Amino acid sequence: METLFEKLTEVLSKYQNIIVMSHQNPDLDAVGSSMGLCQILKKMGKKSYILFSQKDLKKYNSSVRKALEKVKNEIDFLYPDTLKDVLGDSTVLIVLDVHQKDRVEYPEVLDQIDKVIVLDHHIKNNSYIKDTELFYIDSTMSSMVELISHYAKFYGVNLGVIISTIMLAGMEIDTNGFNLKTTEKTFEVAAYLTSSGADSVFKQTLLKESKDEYLRRADFIKSSFVFHKNIGMCVLPTLNCKKEELAEVAEELLNFEYVEASFAIGQLDENVVGVSARSMGDINVCDIMKKLGGGGHVTNAACQVIDKTVKEVERSIKNILGEIL
């Protein structure tokens, strides 16, 4: 990994302005790793920015909004309409926690910046961003926080209490409470973030949700069912579901007795059906999602299906499972 960090540091040395952008509907892993990377860039003497829609914070979930509020005086943010102020030959874009052009927060930005670095921990998809200064994926890592924490340790950066806490919360979410995609190195990073000042009380505050959110998810889960003895599935009955809701429901189903893999299906908008899939490890949900045009990890994957109904997508998943189980 030192070779990667030496190469990354060498590439970054060519630029003065660094813009960090993550995926659509960013979670605490994306947000926390972006903040951690900005701390490293600050020590390098670089001017760094996170590209977020600060003008429309309602589009992000409550945990992300709390995190952004906490660092508003420590991190510089850019919005799409202010991006032009820092464009030029001395600017590079780092795409973090995603490698597909159609899944980044603002796809149009990739047409405005020629120099791009991609860092991700998801299994490589065919629609990956090409012609980059550096492209690195390590799908064995639990989270993007894990990679950026290693880089911070390598570069000798003190992440501080707030950012260490946000990063630890992000890692906890991405591993479903350190139950999935978790190795010895994951716990080493958690210990490193704790030693950097991560505060358990603040972390729980970040992870809290509203009563309405909890009850809404509970209503969805009431309609879930188990088939093939070990597959949990929930078809969300509402229109305009949120992707994070699908992820939360899929993770919740995995906590049920005997469930080895779970699928949450919902209508994201008029023409798009979303699926979030989780697994304990024996069932490769990434392979299943790939058959529907998606991807991810063995234990954590998703897809978006265009111009099919929720029922048709449900039937497709059942047919795929019927072939492999």
Secondary structure, DSSP 8 states (H G I E B T S, - for coil): -HHHHHHHHHHHTT-SEEEEE-BSS--HHHHHHHHHHHHHHHHTT-EEEEE--GGGGGGS-HHHHHHHHHTTTTS-EE-GGGGGGG-STTEEEEEES--BGGGBS-GGGGGT-S-EEEEE-S---TTB--S-SEEEE-TTSS-HHHHHHHHHHHHT---HHHHHHHHHHHHHHHTTTTTSS--HHHHHHHHHHHHTT--HHHHHHHH---HHHHHHHHHHHHT-EEETTTEEEEE--SSS--HHHHHHHHHHHTTSTT--EEEEEEEEETTEEEEEEEESSSS-HHHHHHTTT-EE-SSEEEEEEES--HHHHHHHHHHHHHHH-
